[in-house]
Amino acid sequence: MNEMRVTVPAGREWALVIKTAIGAAGSLAGLSLDVIDDLRSAADEAFELLTNQERRVEQVTMVTSVENGMFNLAFNAHRAEHFKACRPIDPEMAQLIIGTLVTDVKLEGDRCGIFSVTMALPAGTR
């Protein structure tokens, strides 16, 4: 598996599509069911973080890949062009929760909040 890319609307009801895609990608990468379940929980937290901020998010793209023995998972928010002044939400709690589920987590943001969440863990951990 080189890379899988899935883009969904930012509505909460689309989180199931993300979780299903993670199951497929994780299985192809040789991850155990327990690890896939942890990834789904981390993805749920990342999706919530990206879609519940002051600047409206229209779509979320998930990208999975396996490189150098690591399963990589990234979420990128496609934010609305027009926005008013922003007060970013503190992402500390989401980062702590995701960090308990994966090996490495990074959040990227600006004055309007977080727009990218990337995480990684060792592949083939059956």
C-alpha positions in Angstrom: 0.0 0.0 0.0 1.5 3.3 -1.0 -1.1 5.9 0.0 -4.8 6.2 0.4 -6.6 9.6 0.3 -10.2 10.1 1.4 -12.0 13.4 1.4 -15.3 13.8 3.1 -17.6 16.7 4.1 -16.9 18.1 7.6 -20.2 16.8 9.0 -20.0 14.5 12.1 -22.0 11.8 10.2 -19.0 11.3 7.9 -16.7 10.2 10.7 -17.9 6.6 10.1 -16.5 6.7 6.5 -13.1 7.8 8.0 -13.1 5.0 10.6 -14.0 2.4 7.9 -11.2 3.6 5.7 -8.7 3.4 8.6 -9.8 -0.2 9.2 -9.0 -1.1 5.6 -5.7 0.8 5.5 -4.6 -0.6 8.9 -5.4 -4.1 7.8 -3.4 -3.8 4.6 -0.5 -2.4 6.7 -0.5 -5.4 9.0 -1.8 -3.7 12.1 -3.5 -5.7 14.8 -7.2 -5.1 15.5 -6.4 -3.5 18.8 -4.1 -1.0 17.1 -6.7 -0.3 14.4 -9.2 0.4 17.2 -6.8 2.8 18.8 -6.3 4.5 15.4 -10.0 4.9 15.0 -10.3 6.5 18.4 -7.5 8.9 17.6 -9.1 9.7 14.2 -12.4 10.4 15.9 -10.6 12.9 18.2 -8.7 14.5 15.3 -11.9 14.8 13.2 -13.7 16.5 16.2 -10.8 18.9 16.8 -10.7 20.0 13.1 -14.4 20.3 12.6 -15.3 22.1 15.8 -13.5 25.4 15.6 -14.6 28.9 15.0 -13.4 29.0 11.3 -15.8 26.8 9.3 -14.4 23.6 7.8 -15.9 22.5 4.6 -14.1 19.2 4.0 -11.6 16.9 5.8 -9.0 14.9 3.9 -7.4 11.8 5.4 -4.2 10.4 4.0 -2.7 7.1 5.1 0.7 5.7 4.1 3.3 3.3 5.1 6.9 4.5 4.9 10.1 3.3 6.7 8.1 0.8 8.8 5.7 3.5 10.1 2.0 3.7 9.5 1.3 7.4 8.9 -2.1 9.1 9.2 -2.9 12.7 8.5 -6.0 14.8 8.6 -6.2 18.1 6.8 -9.1 20.6 7.1 -10.2 22.5 4.0 -11.4 25.7 5.7 -13.8 28.2 4.3 -12.3 31.1 2.4 -14.2 33.8 4.2 -14.1 34.1 7.9 -14.4 36.6 10.7 -11.9 37.2 13.4 -11.0 34.0 15.2 -10.4 32.9 18.8 -8.5 29.6 18.5 -9.6 26.6 20.7 -6.9 25.2 22.9 -6.0 21.8 21.4 -4.0 20.6 24.4 -6.7 18.0 25.5 -7.1 16.6 22.0 -3.3 16.3 21.6 -3.0 14.5 25.0 -5.8 12.0 24.0 -4.4 11.3 20.6 -0.9 11.0 22.1 -2.0 8.1 24.3 -3.2 6.2 21.3 -0.3 6.6 18.8 3.4 6.9 18.9 3.8 10.4 17.4 1.3 13.2 17.0 1.7 16.7 15.6 -0.8 19.5 15.3 -0.5 22.5 12.9 -2.5 25.6 13.2 -2.7 29.4 13.0 -4.5 32.2 14.8 -7.8 30.6 13.7 -7.1 27.1 15.1 -5.8 23.7 14.1 -5.9 22.8 10.4 -3.8 19.6 10.3 -3.3 16.6 12.6 -0.6 14.0 11.7 0.2 10.9 13.6 2.3 7.8 13.2 3.0 4.4 14.7 5.0 1.3 13.8 3.5 -0.7 10.9 3.1 -4.5 11.0 2.4 -4.8 14.7 0.2 -7.9 14.6 
